[in-house]
Amino acid sequence: MSRSSISSSFAAGSGDASSILKGGGEDLSRSAGQVQRSDQPVKRQTINLQAARAELKRQETEKLKGLKKRFEDAVQQDKKFAQFKNQIRLEITAEGLQVTVVDEQNRPMFDQGRAALKDYTVDIMHSIGGLLNDVDNFISLAGHTDAAQYALGERGYSNWELSTDRANASRRELVAGGMKDSKVLRVVGLSSSLPLDSANPMNPMNRRISLVVLNEKTERAIRGLPDEEQVQSEADAAKALGLPETPAGEASPADGATRPQGAPPAPAAPASPPAGGTEQLALPNGPPRNPA
């Protein structure tokens, strides 16, 4: 065969056009499993993280509404609750489900200037405590007083201490009623700073115990954590929306992004050194050692 025939044969090769071997043959530069764009159709899926976050918030709100309904049913059906129905207020707020127990003129929760609960107030707290374990949310407790001052005003034992002591006394009775002590995230006394009836600061209803079954956003704020969403990945979104979870090792797209099904996963990030420890270097033929 002439030299020109051999050249023509190489030039007419019908191999992979992307091959570094111009005349054809297997492209040794491609990774195992790599295919050409035209080898198979590309299927894409979109995971909407915003929709998943909205769904989780909806689920949380529905859970708190369900708890509110159980409280309302208990107030109507439980004899201990029923006699205090005018003193128990339920409301879904921006912080969660708020349960407020207020004083009445002829039925105070505490003796004047004291933190010990009346016997019937103990019954109320026991009944409330038995319901709070129906959800896994944390609890915040606050005590409030009216504007009546002690003789020494703010210089000695004041409404600040009294409201705090009353909130903590209520916490103990909630636990005695069956609530898990680990559910309590915060106990505070607010004195007369947030009256229900600001036009009449001496109104008995301003003397109250306010309990909030906290939603996740408020819980994070109390803990001083960033206001992050529960849904941060495709796996979180799939779980929230009730979809099959993404197989381990596959990358998670950002909001609105698409990723070809079957595409190779993104390279794994290098492992971080152990918390509080020193990074170690692995030797070829020996145990790891600490860098100098």
SEDOFI-421241 format. One record per residue: chain; x, y, z of N, C-alpha, C in turn. Coordinates in Angstrom, 3 decimals, always signed. Example, Ala and Ser with C-alpha at 12.3 -4.5 7.8 and 13.67 -1.06 7.14 Angstrom:
BEGIN
kette; nxx; nyy; nzz; caxx; cayy; cazz; cxx; cyy; czz
A; +13.190; -5.690; +7.800; +12.300; -4.500; +7.800; +13.200; -3.300; +7.800
A; +12.850; -2.250; +7.080; +13.670; -1.060; +7.140; +12.900; +0.030; +7.870
//
This chain:
BEGIN
kette; nxx; nyy; nzz; caxx; cayy; cazz; cxx; cyy; czz
A; +0.871; -1.202; +0.000; +0.000; +0.000; +0.000; +0.890; +1.228; +0.000
A; +0.496; +2.209; -0.824; +1.318; +3.420; -0.929; +1.136; +4.304; +0.284
A; +2.107; +5.227; +0.516; +2.037; +6.166; +1.628; +0.797; +7.025; +1.532
A; +0.417; +7.411; +0.303; -0.774; +8.253; +0.136; -2.040; +7.496; +0.490
A; -2.080; +6.172; +0.232; -3.268; +5.379; +0.590; -3.427; +5.285; +2.082
A; -2.294; +5.093; +2.768; -2.362; +5.025; +4.238; -2.865; +6.336; +4.809
A; -2.375; +7.444; +4.272; -2.838; +8.759; +4.759; -4.322; +8.929; +4.546
A; -4.814; +8.474; +3.379; -6.238; +8.618; +3.085; -7.078; +7.791; +4.035
A; -6.562; +6.619; +4.379; -7.313; +5.755; +5.289; -7.488; +6.407; +6.655
A; -6.426; +7.013; +7.191; -6.523; +7.691; +8.492; -7.449; +8.882; +8.414
A; -7.376; +9.618; +7.316; -8.209; +10.819; +7.177; -9.674; +10.477; +7.119
A; -10.016; +9.291; +6.611; -11.421; +8.922; +6.438; -11.973; +8.133; +7.616
A; -11.219; +8.066; +8.696; -11.668; +7.296; +9.857; -13.032; +7.747; +10.330
A; -13.835; +6.810; +10.822; -15.212; +7.134; +11.217; -15.408; +7.032; +12.730
A; -14.339; +7.197; +13.507; -14.459; +7.075; +14.972; -15.125; +8.295; +15.596
A; -15.056; +8.373; +16.917; -15.656; +9.461; +17.700; -15.036; +10.785; +17.298
A; -15.898; +11.736; +16.899; -15.387; +13.031; +16.449; -14.705; +13.799; +17.555
A; -15.033; +13.447; +18.817; -14.424; +14.159; +19.924; -13.130; +13.501; +20.380
A; -12.761; +12.391; +19.735; -11.567; +11.663; +20.138; -10.317; +12.450; +19.822
A; -9.316; +12.302; +20.681; -8.039; +12.948; +20.400; -7.290; +12.192; +19.318
A; -7.757; +10.966; +19.007; -7.198; +10.232; +17.878; -8.014; +10.605; +16.656
A; -7.459; +11.442; +15.795; -8.240; +12.013; +14.708; -8.814; +10.975; +13.771
A; -8.162; +9.866; +13.653; -8.664; +8.856; +12.731; -9.671; +7.935; +13.352
A; -10.006; +8.057; +14.598; -10.997; +7.192; +15.216; -10.414; +6.441; +16.394
A; -11.161; +5.457; +16.864; -10.731; +4.667; +17.995; -11.316; +5.204; +19.287
A; -11.091; +4.477; +20.360; -11.656; +4.865; +21.665; -10.953; +6.095; +22.198
A; -11.736; +7.024; +22.727; -11.175; +8.238; +23.312; -10.740; +7.937; +24.734
A; -9.422; +7.843; +24.933; -8.894; +7.495; +26.243; -9.003; +8.642; +27.239
A; -9.371; +9.832; +26.779; -9.473; +10.986; +27.682; -10.806; +11.039; +28.408
A; -11.792; +10.219; +28.002; -13.111; +10.272; +28.614; -13.175; +9.379; +29.839
A; -13.908; +9.840; +30.850; -14.061; +9.062; +32.077; -14.986; +7.888; +31.828
A; -14.873; +6.896; +32.689; -15.740; +5.736; +32.564; -17.194; +6.161; +32.720
A; -18.042; +5.663; +31.837; -19.463; +5.993; +31.907; -19.834; +7.246; +31.157
A; -18.840; +8.012; +30.619; -19.149; +9.238; +29.887; -19.763; +8.875; +28.552
A; -20.812; +9.611; +28.159; -21.476; +9.355; +26.887; -21.570; +10.644; +26.121
A; -21.788; +10.523; +24.804; -21.986; +11.705; +23.982; -23.379; +12.264; +24.221
A; -23.558; +13.549; +23.948; -24.850; +14.193; +24.124; -25.930; +13.484; +23.321
A; -25.555; +12.929; +22.158; -26.539; +12.325; +21.271; -26.771; +10.854; +21.578
A; -26.032; +10.302; +22.570; -26.168; +8.874; +22.840; -27.544; +8.532; +23.407
A; -28.101; +9.390; +24.255; -29.394; +9.115; +24.853; -30.078; +10.432; +25.181
A; -31.412; +10.453; +25.211; -32.117; +11.698; +25.542; -31.863; +12.091; +26.989
A; -31.791; +13.397; +27.241; -31.551; +13.914; +28.581; -32.889; +14.246; +29.231
A; -33.123; +13.660; +30.399; -34.336; +13.950; +31.156; -33.973; +14.874; +32.302
A; -34.799; +15.867; +32.514; -34.507; +16.840; +33.565; -35.657; +16.885; +34.560
A; -35.306; +17.145; +35.819; -36.328; +17.314; +36.831; -36.031; +18.581; +37.625
A; -37.071; +19.224; +38.081; -36.928; +20.459; +38.846; -37.473; +20.245; +40.255
A; -36.678; +20.591; +41.258; -37.121; +20.536; +42.653; -37.300; +21.972; +43.135
A; -38.503; +22.326; +43.511; -38.814; +23.683; +43.946; -38.642; +23.771; +45.463
A; -37.503; +24.305; +45.895; -37.230; +24.395; +47.325; -38.183; +25.368; +48.017
A; -38.553; +26.447; +47.333; -39.473; +27.410; +47.940; -40.817; +26.764; +48.233
A; -41.293; +25.931; +47.306; -42.567; +25.240; +47.528; -42.463; +24.284; +48.700
A; -41.310; +23.628; +48.830; -41.123; +22.701; +49.949; -41.106; +23.449; +51.281
A; -40.446; +24.616; +51.301; -40.413; +25.410; +52.534; -41.817; +25.873; +52.917
A; -42.586; +26.295; +51.920; -43.956; +26.729; +52.191; -44.793; +25.563; +52.705
A; -44.547; +24.370; +52.182; -45.289; +23.199; +52.618; -44.967; +22.859; +54.072
A; -43.705; +22.963; +54.453; -43.338; +22.690; +55.850; -43.991; +23.695; +56.801
A; -44.021; +24.967; +56.406; -44.682; +25.975; +57.237; -46.171; +25.681; +57.356
A; -46.763; +25.254; +56.243; -48.184; +24.912; +56.279; -48.431; +23.744; +57.227
A; -47.566; +22.727; +57.158; -47.716; +21.572; +58.037; -47.583; +21.976; +59.504
A; -46.623; +22.869; +59.796; -46.427; +23.309; +61.175; -47.642; +24.082; +61.679
A; -48.189; +24.960; +60.830; -49.375; +25.727; +61.214; -50.563; +24.802; +61.457
A; -50.720; +23.792; +60.583; -51.823; +22.849; +60.764; -51.664; +22.066; +62.058
A; -50.429; +21.728; +62.413; -50.181; +21.000; +63.654; -50.586; +21.851; +64.868
A; -50.244; +23.142; +64.836; -50.608; +24.026; +65.940; -52.114; +24.274; +65.980
A; -52.743; +24.343; +64.817; -54.206; +24.491; +64.788; -54.874; +23.252; +65.368
A; -54.291; +22.085; +65.101; -54.837; +20.858; +65.670; -54.739; +20.852; +67.181
A; -53.611; +21.354; +67.709; -53.452; +21.442; +69.155; -54.444; +22.441; +69.745
A; -54.646; +23.542; +69.059; -55.624; +24.547; +69.510; -57.017; +23.931; +69.584
A; -57.356; +23.113; +68.588; -58.670; +22.460; +68.581; -58.794; +21.497; +69.757
A; -57.726; +20.774; +70.097; -57.780; +19.867; +71.235; -57.960; +20.633; +72.547
A; -57.325; +21.802; +72.633; -57.530; +22.652; +73.813; -58.981; +23.104; +73.888
A; -59.528; +23.539; +72.768; -60.919; +24.020; +72.747; -61.886; +22.905; +73.142
A; -61.622; +21.700; +72.643; -62.484; +20.566; +73.002; -62.376; +20.263; +74.495
A; -61.152; +20.333; +75.031; -60.954; +20.050; +76.457; -61.668; +21.086; +77.321
A; -61.619; +22.350; +76.901; -62.285; +23.408; +77.662; -63.795; +23.157; +77.720
A; -64.339; +22.595; +76.635; -65.779; +22.337; +76.592; -66.169; +21.056; +77.325
A; -65.268; +20.064; +77.328; -65.632; +18.735; +77.830; -65.074; +18.414; +79.214
A; -63.905; +18.957; +79.544; -63.277; +18.676; +80.834; -63.891; +19.588; +81.901
A; -64.405; +18.986; +82.979; -65.074; +19.776; +84.011; -64.130; +20.787; +84.662
A; -62.860; +20.378; +84.846; -61.901; +21.299; +85.454; -61.649; +22.502; +84.548
A; -61.584; +22.215; +83.244; -61.362; +23.282; +82.271; -62.604; +24.150; +82.100
A; -63.756; +23.498; +82.028; -64.991; +24.199; +81.665; -65.296; +25.364; +82.592
A; -65.031; +25.210; +83.891; -65.359; +26.290; +84.823; -64.428; +27.492; +84.696
A; -63.328; +27.312; +83.945; -62.391; +28.428; +83.759; -62.331; +28.891; +82.303
A; -63.331; +28.520; +81.504; -63.263; +28.803; +80.078; -63.172; +30.297; +79.780
A; -63.725; +31.136; +80.662; -63.636; +32.581; +80.446; -62.255; +33.129; +80.765
A; -61.425; +32.310; +81.432; -60.086; +32.758; +81.800; -59.003; +32.190; +80.891
A; -59.384; +31.333; +79.952; -58.405; +30.692; +79.054; -58.601; +31.229; +77.648
A; -57.546; +31.775; +77.089; -57.603; +32.352; +75.747; -56.601; +31.639; +74.844
A; -57.047; +31.294; +73.645; -56.218; +30.564; +72.677; -56.119; +31.371; +71.396
A; -54.911; +31.482; +70.869; -54.709; +32.285; +69.650; -53.456; +31.821; +68.914
A; -53.564; +31.680; +67.592; -52.390; +31.423; +66.753; -51.749; +32.771; +66.435
A; -50.504; +32.957; +66.834; -49.794; +34.222; +66.614; -48.574; +33.972; +65.727
A; -47.808; +35.029; +65.486; -46.594; +34.900; +64.681; -45.542; +34.033; +65.372
A; -45.679; +33.846; +66.696; -44.711; +33.042; +67.451; -45.132; +31.589; +67.590
A; -46.408; +31.296; +67.413; -46.912; +29.936; +67.577; -48.313; +29.956; +68.159
A; -48.650; +28.918; +68.950; -49.947; +28.866; +69.624; -49.800; +29.464; +71.013
A; -50.538; +30.543; +71.264; -50.477; +31.216; +72.565; -51.660; +30.792; +73.419
A; -51.350; +30.303; +74.616; -52.366; +29.921; +75.597; -52.213; +30.866; +76.781
A; -53.219; +31.673; +77.035; -53.148; +32.669; +78.106; -54.188; +32.357; +79.166
A; -53.751; +32.317; +80.426; -54.659; +32.134; +81.564; -54.666; +33.450; +82.328
A; -55.834; +34.104; +82.381; -55.933; +35.434; +82.984; -56.678; +35.371; +84.310
A; -56.447; +36.377; +85.123; -57.187; +36.529; +86.386; -58.587; +37.045; +86.111
A; -59.513; +36.729; +86.996; -60.810; +37.389; +87.051; -60.946; +38.043; +88.423
A; -61.802; +39.020; +88.487; -61.946; +39.767; +89.738; -62.243; +38.845; +90.915
A; -63.130; +37.889; +90.700; -63.535; +37.006; +91.789; -62.856; +35.637; +91.733
A; -61.924; +35.461; +90.823; -61.228; +34.188; +90.729; -59.774; +34.435; +90.331
A; -58.960; +34.971; +91.226; -57.550; +35.216; +90.899; -56.772; +33.904; +90.865
A; -55.711; +33.882; +90.084; -54.865; +32.690; +89.999; -53.920; +32.596; +91.184
A; -53.565; +33.757; +91.750; -52.618; +33.827; +92.863; -53.183; +34.739; +93.945
A; -52.722; +34.534; +95.160; -53.025; +35.507; +96.201; -52.273; +36.800; +95.890
A; -52.821; +37.911; +96.366; -52.215; +39.210; +96.072; -50.756; +39.262; +96.548
A; -49.876; +39.609; +95.634; -48.467; +39.759; +95.957; -47.729; +38.460; +96.206
A; -48.371; +37.314; +95.920; -47.753; +36.023; +96.181; -47.563; +35.249; +94.877
A; -46.629; +34.277; +94.903; -46.345; +33.482; +93.702; -46.945; +32.086; +93.772
A; -47.505; +31.695; +94.920; -48.102; +30.368; +95.046; -49.443; +30.328; +94.311
A; -49.656; +29.266; +93.509; -50.890; +29.142; +92.747; -52.043; +28.702; +93.633
A; -53.226; +29.220; +93.346; -54.440; +28.736; +93.982; -54.674; +27.282; +93.561
A; -55.443; +26.532; +94.368; -55.677; +25.121; +94.058; -56.310; +24.932; +92.684
A; -57.281; +25.767; +92.338; -57.925; +25.611; +91.030; -56.985; +26.010; +89.894
A; -56.045; +26.914; +90.161; -55.050; +27.258; +89.138; -54.106; +26.080; +88.904
A; -53.793; +25.352; +89.968; -52.981; +24.137; +89.838; -53.688; +23.142; +88.920
A; -55.010; +22.992; +89.093; -55.779; +22.076; +88.241; -55.700; +22.495; +86.774
A; -55.790; +23.811; +86.524; -55.706; +24.304; +85.144; -54.345; +23.949; +84.544
A; -53.287; +24.216; +85.279; -51.942; +23.953; +84.766; -51.704; +22.465; +84.534
A; -52.246; +21.619; +85.414; -52.111; +20.178; +85.214; -52.816; +19.743; +83.932
A; -54.009; +20.284; +83.683; -54.760; +19.920; +82.476; -54.038; +20.394; +81.224
A; -53.475; +21.599; +81.267; -52.727; +22.120; +80.117; -51.476; +21.276; +79.889
A; -50.758; +20.956; +80.967; -49.527; +20.180; +80.832; -49.749; +18.844; +80.179
A; -50.894; +18.220; +80.431; -51.182; +16.923; +79.823; -51.392; +16.980; +78.331
A; -51.705; +18.160; +77.792; -51.942; +18.296; +76.349; -50.696; +18.699; +75.560
A; -49.730; +19.288; +76.229; -48.597; +19.880; +75.519; -47.649; +18.856; +74.906
A; -47.697; +17.619; +75.383; -46.831; +16.592; +74.812; -47.350; +16.070; +73.481
A; -48.518; +16.547; +73.041; -49.067; +16.102; +71.752; -48.250; +16.628; +70.580
A; -47.444; +17.655; +70.815; -46.567; +18.193; +69.766; -45.147; +18.240; +70.317
A; -44.168; +18.270; +69.408; -42.772; +18.266; +69.844; -42.175; +19.666; +69.934
A; -43.003; +20.694; +69.788; -42.514; +22.070; +69.851; -42.079; +22.436; +71.266
A; -41.168; +23.413; +71.355; -40.731; +23.918; +72.649; -41.734; +24.947; +73.180
A; -41.585; +25.248; +74.480; -42.535; +26.104; +75.182; -41.816; +27.330; +75.748
A; -42.505; +28.478; +75.684; -42.041; +29.692; +76.350; -43.117; +30.120; +77.343
A; -42.696; +30.484; +78.553; -43.619; +30.911; +79.606; -43.308; +32.336; +80.029
A; -44.352; +33.131; +80.237; -44.161; +34.505; +80.712; -45.195; +34.828; +81.779
A; -44.738; +35.487; +82.837; -45.639; +35.964; +83.879; -45.878; +37.459; +83.730
A; -47.115; +37.898; +84.009; -47.488; +39.320; +83.893; -48.233; +39.745; +85.159
A; -48.067; +40.989; +85.546; -48.787; +41.550; +86.689; -49.590; +42.772; +86.244
A; -50.414; +43.272; +87.151; -51.043; +44.566; +86.895; -50.063; +45.655; +87.324
A; -50.519; +46.896; +87.353; -49.613; +48.015; +87.628; -49.484; +48.346; +89.111
A; -50.150; +47.603; +89.978; -50.026; +47.870; +91.419; -48.592; +47.605; +91.870
A; -48.030; +48.534; +92.626; -46.625; +48.445; +93.020; -46.472; +48.019; +94.483
A; -45.331; +47.411; +94.787; -44.962; +47.144; +96.170; -44.579; +48.471; +96.842
A; -44.501; +48.454; +98.153; -44.205; +49.687; +98.913; -42.872; +50.296; +98.502
A; -41.870; +49.457; +98.222; -40.550; +49.970; +97.839; -40.410; +50.172; +96.329
A; -41.492; +49.943; +95.601; -41.436; +50.152; +94.156; -40.434; +49.224; +93.488
A; -39.589; +49.788; +92.643; -38.624; +48.987; +91.892; -37.327; +48.759; +92.660
A; -37.207; +49.301; +93.869; -35.934; +49.227; +94.598; -35.754; +47.903; +95.345
A; -36.864; +47.236; +95.673; -36.777; +45.961; +96.374; -37.413; +44.869; +95.534
A; -38.033; +43.894; +96.228; -38.781; +42.851; +95.521; -39.944; +43.534; +94.820
A; -39.992; +43.392; +93.497; -40.944; +44.165; +92.696; -41.780; +43.242; +91.826
A; -42.586; +43.866; +90.970; -43.398; +43.082; +90.038; -42.549; +42.290; +89.050
A; -41.318; +42.715; +88.831; -40.428; +41.946; +87.939; -40.127; +40.586; +88.561
A; -39.764; +40.586; +89.839; -39.488; +39.318; +90.516; -40.768; +38.491; +90.682
A; -41.869; +39.180; +91.017; -43.131; +38.474; +91.238; -43.597; +37.773; +89.962
A; -43.547; +38.474; +88.845; -44.007; +37.871; +87.584; -43.125; +36.691; +87.179
A; -41.831; +36.807; +87.454; -40.916; +35.701; +87.151; -41.208; +34.503; +88.048
A; -41.405; +34.744; +89.335; -41.700; +33.654; +90.269; -43.012; +32.965; +89.918
A; -44.001; +33.733; +89.485; -45.281; +33.140; +89.102; -45.147; +32.292; +87.834
A; -44.358; +32.761; +86.888; -44.134; +31.976; +85.667; -43.434; +30.664; +85.996
A; -42.458; +30.715; +86.893; -41.721; +29.502; +87.246; -42.587; +28.549; +88.072
A; -43.462; +29.092; +88.926; -44.390; +28.246; +89.678; -45.347; +27.536; +88.713
A; -45.758; +28.237; +87.678; -46.632; +27.636; +86.659; -45.895; +26.537; +85.906
A; -44.621; +26.766; +85.616; -43.816; +25.733; +84.933; -43.788; +24.443; +85.748
A; -43.586; +24.575; +87.060; -43.532; +23.373; +87.905; -44.845; +22.594; +87.854
A; -45.969; +23.299; +87.827; -47.256; +22.608; +87.798; -47.559; +22.013; +86.422
A; -47.080; +22.647; +85.359; -47.222; +22.046; +84.027; -46.481; +20.711; +83.975
A; -45.277; +20.681; +84.541; -44.501; +19.448; +84.583; -45.204; +18.404; +85.450
A; -45.756; +18.842; +86.581; -46.492; +17.925; +87.453; -47.709; +17.344; +86.738
A; -48.250; +18.102; +85.774; -49.406; +17.633; +85.008; -49.046; +16.711; +83.866
A; -47.753; +16.490; +83.644; -47.347; +15.532; +82.610; -46.478; +16.104; +81.517
A; -46.311; +17.419; +81.460; -45.466; +17.997; +80.412; -43.997; +17.651; +80.675
A; -43.274; +17.310; +79.610; -41.851; +17.018; +79.739; -41.095; +18.308; +80.073
A; -40.260; +18.248; +81.095; -39.516; +19.435; +81.511; -38.592; +19.929; +80.412
A; -38.140; +19.021; +79.543; -37.214; +19.389; +78.464; -37.876; +20.251; +77.401
A; -39.206; +20.386; +77.437; -39.903; +21.192; +76.437; -39.789; +22.685; +76.721
A; -39.433; +23.046; +77.949; -39.389; +24.457; +78.324; -38.107; +25.091; +77.794
A; -38.256; +26.107; +76.972; -37.109; +26.802; +76.400; -36.823; +28.119; +77.113
A; -37.874; +28.756; +77.644; -37.680; +30.068; +78.259; -38.763; +30.330; +79.301
A; -38.355; +30.907; +80.435; -39.285; +31.357; +81.469; -38.899; +32.797; +81.816
A; -39.841; +33.731; +81.658; -39.523; +35.144; +81.890; -40.631; +35.817; +82.695
A; -40.285; +36.904; +83.370; -41.252; +37.747; +84.049; -41.256; +39.123; +83.406
A; -42.425; +39.606; +83.020; -42.530; +40.862; +82.281; -43.206; +41.980; +83.073
A; -43.438; +41.734; +84.363; -44.045; +42.746; +85.218; -45.345; +43.252; +84.579
A; -45.537; +44.565; +84.555; -46.757; +45.141; +83.962; -46.451; +45.808; +82.622
A; -45.348; +45.391; +81.983; -44.884; +46.081; +80.774; -45.742; +45.813; +79.544
A; -46.485; +44.706; +79.519; -47.301; +44.366; +78.343; -48.738; +44.064; +78.774
A; -49.490; +45.083; +79.171; -50.863; +44.832; +79.645; -51.796; +44.436; +78.510
A; -52.757; +43.582; +78.834; -53.804; +43.282; +77.850; -54.738; +44.474; +77.695
A; -55.003; +45.131; +78.807; -55.863; +46.318; +78.801; -54.997; +47.528; +79.156
A; -54.412; +48.143; +78.136; -53.520; +49.275; +78.388; -54.281; +50.505; +78.872
A; -55.584; +50.578; +78.578; -56.381; +51.723; +79.031; -56.640; +51.650; +80.531
A; -56.614; +50.450; +81.087; -56.850; +50.258; +82.516; -55.770; +49.319; +83.064
A; -54.595; +49.839; +83.398; -53.474; +48.993; +83.830; -53.744; +48.213; +85.111
A; -54.825; +48.550; +85.844; -55.167; +47.827; +87.062; -56.191; +46.717; +86.806
A; -56.608; +46.557; +85.576; -57.585; +45.525; +85.225; -57.043; +44.148; +85.616
A; -57.841; +43.310; +86.315; -57.362; +41.990; +86.738; -56.859; +41.118; +85.592
A; -57.407; +41.299; +84.374; -56.970; +40.457; +83.265; -55.500; +40.687; +82.903
A; -54.937; +41.821; +83.342; -53.517; +42.061; +83.072; -52.619; +41.136; +83.896
A; -53.191; +40.566; +84.973; -52.458; +39.577; +85.759; -52.679; +38.221; +85.104
A; -51.639; +37.671; +84.518; -51.849; +36.469; +83.712; -50.553; +35.682; +83.539
A; -50.730; +34.432; +83.099; -49.627; +33.581; +82.669; -49.835; +33.319; +81.178
A; -48.818; +33.609; +80.398; -48.887; +33.421; +78.949; -47.915; +32.318; +78.540
A; -48.452; +31.324; +77.879; -47.651; +30.186; +77.414; -47.715; +30.154; +75.896
A; -46.572; +29.994; +75.245; -46.540; +29.922; +73.783; -45.897; +28.612; +73.350
A; -46.635; +27.840; +72.547; -46.069; +26.660; +71.885; -45.369; +27.198; +70.644
A; -44.058; +27.239; +70.692; -43.266; +27.989; +69.717; -43.176; +27.305; +68.349
A; -43.287; +28.130; +67.295; -42.960; +27.602; +65.974; -41.436; +27.627; +65.789
A; -40.967; +27.007; +64.711; -39.513; +26.849; +64.543; -38.795; +28.187; +64.393
A; -39.401; +29.123; +63.693; -38.751; +30.410; +63.464; -38.515; +31.141; +64.788
A; -39.516; +31.140; +65.663; -39.376; +31.819; +66.953; -38.390; +31.088; +67.849
A; -38.429; +29.774; +67.809; -37.467; +28.995; +68.600; -36.040; +29.336; +68.215
A; -35.772; +29.419; +66.903; -34.423; +29.744; +66.444; -34.023; +31.148; +66.896
A; -34.971; +32.088; +66.859; -34.671; +33.456; +67.278; -34.310; +33.498; +68.771
A; -35.041; +32.748; +69.598; -34.751; +32.717; +71.030; -33.374; +32.113; +71.285
A; -33.021; +31.094; +70.522; -31.722; +30.446; +70.693; -30.573; +31.273; +70.101
A; -30.909; +32.362; +69.380; -29.876; +33.176; +68.765; -29.282; +32.541; +67.526
A; -30.053; +31.676; +66.859; -29.576; +31.001; +65.655; -30.024; +31.776; +64.416
A; -29.299; +31.626; +63.297; -29.708; +32.301; +62.058; -31.096; +31.854; +61.638
A; -31.800; +32.733; +60.972; -33.149; +32.423; +60.514; -33.059; +31.585; +59.252
A; -32.633; +30.335; +59.405; -32.484; +29.435; +58.270; -33.751; +28.612; +58.095
A; -33.948; +28.174; +56.863; -35.102; +27.355; +56.574; -34.770; +25.884; +56.834
A; -35.817; +25.075; +57.106; -35.614; +23.656; +57.303; -35.205; +22.966; +56.002
A; -35.629; +23.533; +54.877; -35.337; +22.919; +53.588; -34.097; +23.564; +52.996
A; -33.011; +22.824; +52.927; -31.759; +23.342; +52.401; -31.233; +22.521; +51.229
A; -31.863; +21.396; +50.932; -31.344; +20.518; +49.893; -32.495; +19.840; +49.167
A; -32.140; +19.140; +48.080; -33.135; +18.401; +47.313; -33.758; +17.301; +48.164
A; -32.955; +16.663; +49.022; -33.484; +15.601; +49.883; -34.502; +16.161; +50.870
A; -34.207; +17.356; +51.448; -35.154; +18.004; +52.357; -36.455; +18.323; +51.637
A; -36.313; +18.839; +50.403; -37.494; +19.219; +49.622; -38.335; +18.000; +49.292
A; -37.674; +16.916; +48.886; -38.400; +15.698; +48.551; -39.173; +15.175; +49.757
A; -38.551; +15.221; +50.930; -39.210; +14.752; +52.147; -40.417; +15.618; +52.479
A; -40.259; +16.943; +52.354; -41.356; +17.860; +52.674; -42.534; +17.680; +51.727
A; -42.229; +17.405; +50.449; -43.280; +17.283; +49.446; -43.783; +15.856; +49.289
A; -43.209; +14.923; +50.063; -43.646; +13.533; +49.974; -43.186; +12.838; +48.723
A; -42.036; +13.266; +48.156; -41.498; +12.663; +46.945; -40.382; +11.690; +47.304
A; -40.046; +10.778; +46.382; -38.914; +9.874; +46.637; -37.648; +10.669; +46.847
A; -36.843; +10.249; +47.795; -35.609; +10.957; +48.082; -34.586; +10.716; +46.984
A; -33.730; +11.723; +46.778; -32.661; +11.604; +45.799; -31.641; +10.586; +46.283
A; -31.177; +9.651; +45.410; -30.175; +8.674; +45.827; -28.944; +9.360; +46.399
A; -28.331; +8.702; +47.378; -27.142; +9.264; +48.018; -26.061; +9.503; +46.992
A; -25.386; +10.618; +47.133; -24.267; +10.914; +46.237; -24.621; +11.830; +45.109
A; -25.929; +12.039; +44.818; -26.305; +12.929; +43.733; -26.335; +14.353; +44.238
A; -25.982; +15.275; +43.394; -25.918; +16.685; +43.782; -27.312; +17.249; +43.927
A; -27.447; +18.279; +44.731; -28.729; +18.953; +44.933; -28.713; +20.284; +44.204
A; -29.685; +20.552; +43.306; -29.700; +21.808; +42.564; -30.209; +22.940; +43.428
A; -29.920; +24.146; +43.046; -30.444; +25.320; +43.732; -31.885; +25.526; +43.321
A; -32.538; +26.514; +43.973; -33.936; +26.803; +43.652; -34.102; +27.016; +42.159
A; -35.064; +26.282; +41.555; -35.380; +26.482; +40.163; -34.369; +25.879; +39.213
A; -33.270; +25.313; +39.687; -32.256; +24.758; +38.800; -32.657; +23.372; +38.356
A; -32.136; +22.938; +37.226; -32.404; +21.599; +36.727; -31.100; +20.853; +36.594
A; -31.172; +19.541; +36.709; -29.990; +18.695; +36.599; -30.356; +17.483; +35.775
A; -29.577; +17.129; +34.770; -29.899; +15.953; +33.956; -29.910; +14.711; +34.825
A; -30.941; +13.873; +34.643; -30.963; +12.608; +35.357; -29.865; +11.710; +34.816
A; -29.165; +11.058; +35.710; -28.105; +10.171; +35.287; -26.781; +10.863; +35.106
A; -26.760; +12.212; +35.265; -25.501; +12.925; +35.112; -24.588; +12.587; +36.270
A; -23.265; +12.587; +36.043; -22.356; +12.245; +37.141; -22.474; +13.253; +38.267
A; -22.395; +12.804; +39.537; -22.496; +13.728; +40.672; -21.307; +14.649; +40.728
A; -21.537; +15.792; +41.399; -20.446; +16.740; +41.574; -19.399; +16.140; +42.492
A; -18.118; +16.502; +42.309; -17.070; +15.951; +43.182; -17.359; +16.281; +44.633
A; -17.092; +15.324; +45.502; -17.327; +15.523; +46.931; -16.347; +16.536; +47.481
A; -16.830; +17.373; +48.421; -15.956; +18.357; +49.053; -14.959; +17.634; +49.941
A; -13.738; +18.143; +50.067; -12.768; +17.485; +50.935; -13.245; +17.476; +52.371
A; -12.944; +16.393; +53.063; -13.393; +16.233; +54.448; -12.738; +17.268; +55.340
A; -13.516; +17.777; +56.301; -12.984; +18.755; +57.254; -12.270; +18.018; +58.370
A; -11.273; +18.641; +58.973; -10.603; +17.990; +60.101; -11.542; +17.866; +61.272
A; -11.302; +16.925; +62.183; -12.182; +16.755; +63.337; -12.293; +18.037; +64.138
A; -13.528; +18.298; +64.652; -13.754; +19.525; +65.424; -12.850; +19.538; +66.645
A; -12.163; +20.657; +66.827; -11.325; +20.817; +67.994; -9.999; +20.090; +67.899
A; -9.756; +19.377; +66.787; -8.526; +18.605; +66.643; -7.580; +19.231; +65.654
A; -6.477; +18.549; +65.379; -5.473; +19.033; +64.448; -5.513; +18.186; +63.200
A; -5.400; +18.805; +62.045; -5.410; +18.056; +60.790; -4.230; +17.096; +60.756
A; -4.468; +15.876; +60.269; -3.434; +14.866; +60.213; -3.053; +14.560; +58.771
A; -1.806; +14.216; +58.581; -1.307; +13.847; +57.264; -1.072; +12.351; +57.235
A; -1.559; +11.660; +56.208; -1.383; +10.219; +56.099; -0.091; +9.933; +55.354
A; +0.776; +9.126; +55.943; +2.031; +8.731; +55.303; +1.797; +7.494; +54.457
A; +2.576; +7.312; +53.370; +2.364; +6.156; +52.486; +2.523; +4.851; +53.225
A; +3.471; +4.731; +54.095; +3.740; +3.436; +54.735; +3.802; +3.556; +56.265
A; +2.898; +4.241; +56.811; +2.935; +4.379; +58.256; +1.715; +5.068; +58.786
A; +1.622; +5.222; +60.088; +0.439; +5.849; +60.698; +0.425; +7.338; +60.411
A; -0.757; +7.985; +60.565; -0.816; +9.443; +60.348; -0.008; +10.185; +61.388
A; +0.445; +11.373; +61.020; +1.180; +12.195; +61.952; +0.673; +13.617; +61.862
A; +0.902; +14.396; +62.869; +0.500; +15.799; +62.866; +1.506; +16.617; +62.079
A; +1.041; +17.593; +61.320; +1.991; +18.434; +60.583; +2.802; +19.283; +61.540
A; +3.986; +19.615; +61.118; +4.862; +20.427; +61.974; +4.294; +21.823; +62.101
//
